Amino acid sequence: MLLANKRVLVTGVLNDASIAFSVARRAQQEGATVVLTSFGRAMSLTERAARRLPEPPTIVELDVTDTEHLGTLAERVGGSLDGVLHAIGFAPESCLGGGFLTAPWDDVAIALQVSAYSLKALAVACRPLLGPGTSIVGLDFDNSRVAWPVYDWMGVAKAAFESTARYLARDLGPDGIRVNLVAAGPIRTIAARSIPGFEQFEDSWSSRAPLGWNVKDAEPVATACVALLSHLFPATTGEVVHVDGGYHAVGA
């Protein structure tokens, strides 16, 4: 099994449709001990989803905007970690669905902190538990070359997220810690449904992805995340792996 005797921290599980849920399940199937994070009102949702995993995981409270949570995370998780999945993203309503020109800075700042800066914050919080050969993987939606409809400031945040991953790969590489992203096609999650006009992505992907795309199936994305969390990519860091049916490679 790819993750036998490994311990992996997974953020972002809200329900069994979450991509992070599929990653946690696949990681357990591959032999990993999984620790989940959640906080606030989402905690009850995470606890309910956790009961549907093959093995009941420990759940640790973590709000990535709370410096106390971050500062005590390593102590509360304890032991050591072999991998971390960052599956965190949020933008206020004003930042999505056509609000690019009108979204106020205070809302944009929230989107950037939660959806981009949090990758650095989580990596630093977990760093005492990570050693040579460990892996941090983030869930991405590729915004490096195009401007998407309705995605607006979340697109900017994801571009910053990709840049953050590269700088983390540079600074954590000497410690033997890899940092990579998986750029997924659209999956029908709670977060996706909160984006006004998200169906535009679904319609486009189903018609243009060379391999096709199922917006209800997160397993291909989970498989890629588990592979990057494993020993299979020992010399790969700062990379964005596309799991989108090939959509990114095809022009209009």
C-alpha angles and dihedrals in degrees: 000000000000097000102031111156091003127130118214131187113214123192128188105043108149102150140340091280091062114110086226090059090056090049092050092048094047091046091054091048087054092054103266128141104228128209117192130204130210139143145195120357091349091064093083090051091050092048091052092049091046090062088063094059120099090250125025106249131209112256119212123194113246132163105178091210092057112090092199092054090049094045093054099036097099091050093047094046090044128180114049136303130222096188145010128204116205108202100156128127138145139161127179116250092256090064095059141056099036101327098116096116096041106038110117121236093247090061093042090051090056091051092050095045097048098036103037116009090048090071089064092041093052093045092052092046091052097039096097088060096047126085139171113318096024125130140216116198126187130196111236142180105209112248100155098111111016144046111234125211115258093358093095114149092010086062090054089048091051091050087053088047090057092049091048090054091054093051091046089051088054096048099038097040094085087060090054093251116140123210120195139155133220112214103207129196116240115300121188098245132147089261093050093049089055091064111092110236095014089144087075088070092048094051093046095049095049092055101039109033107103092216093039124242135239112203090198096055117081095167097098089054092046091050091054092048092051091048090053091046090053132071093266095096104041096155101037120103137143089032133137112212113199117220099174107113089266095295093136091060098054126083125218 
